Amino acid sequence: MPPHDGSGDIVDWDSVEEALGVPLPSDFRDFVAVYGAGSIDDQVEIASLEAGESDRVDSRP
């Protein structure tokens, strides 16, 4: 699945992980860097959070 021109997000992962209180997998961070936030075939939603948006994610195990 090649990325579209201009895709990919730059995220301050240290701030996001601090806000969430959990580390995020490196493959997720790599995916967001290449493809960015959005959906895949309207089936899977990929979130790319900014620091302070931890209320959008349920980080419970």
N, C-alpha and C positions, 0 to 999 in steps of 0.2 A: 504494500500500500504506500505509494510514494506521497510525500507531503505536498501540499499545495504551496504555491508561491506566497511568501509572507507568513506562513504558518509557524507555530512555535511561540512559546511564551517564556519571558524572562521572569523568574520568580525568586524572591528572597526566601529560600527554603529554610534558613536558620530561623527567621522570624515566624514563618508559618508553623514549623515544627514546635517552636516554643509556645505559640498560641494554642496549638492542638494538644500539646503535652505528650506527643508521641513522635517518633521518627517515622518518616515515610520511606517506602522502598525505593532504592536507587533506580530500578527499572521504570517506576512510575514517574520519577523526576526526569529521567531520560526521555520518556515518551512525551511528556509535556513540553520539554525543550524542543523536540522535533515537530510535533503535531499541534501542540497547544490545546486549550480547552475546546469542548464542543461535543458533537455526537457522531457516532459511526452508524451510518444507515438508519438513523432514528431508532436504534436498538440499544446502544450503550452511550451513556452520558459521561464525559470525562470532565471533572472539575479541576480547576487550577485556582486555588485559594490565595488570596492576599492576606497578609497578617491582619488579624482583627476580625476575620470572617469565619472563625472557628465554629460559630453557632450554626453554620450551614452543614456541618458534618457531625455525625454521631460517631465518636471515637471509642465507644465502649466495645470491648472484645466480644 
